[in-house]
Amino acid sequence: MRVRICDFAQAPPSGRGVCFQDPSGRHWALFNDNGTFHLFEDRCPHMDFPIHDGDIRRGIVTCPWHHWQFDVQSGACLLHERIRLSKLEVQVDEGVIYALWPKTG
């Protein structure tokens, strides 16, 4: 399933993230890593604080609260190998950024 996140013009600048709410009310952090977009549930698994205000440098997003770091390609935590951010694939189509939800059932 494809869900509209925002217009391309509303996307964050490179190295930053912004929070968007999906139609079900769930919050997502959209990050721009040098023009490549990554979408994660907007909560750090460490203490459930929002992660959208984190910075991205060299493919790593750092939580602004307690500085946990995550690989933007996989969502994997660099401090604990079994912890990761919940990630969705992103598609940019005709100036719109979409989240791609996996098929269920």
Secondary structure, DSSP 8 states (H G I E B T S, - for coil): -EEEEEEGGGS--TT-EEEEE-TTS-EEEEEEETTEEEEEESS-TTT----TT-EEETTEEE-TTT--EEETTT-BBSS-TT-B--EEEEEEETTEEEEE-----
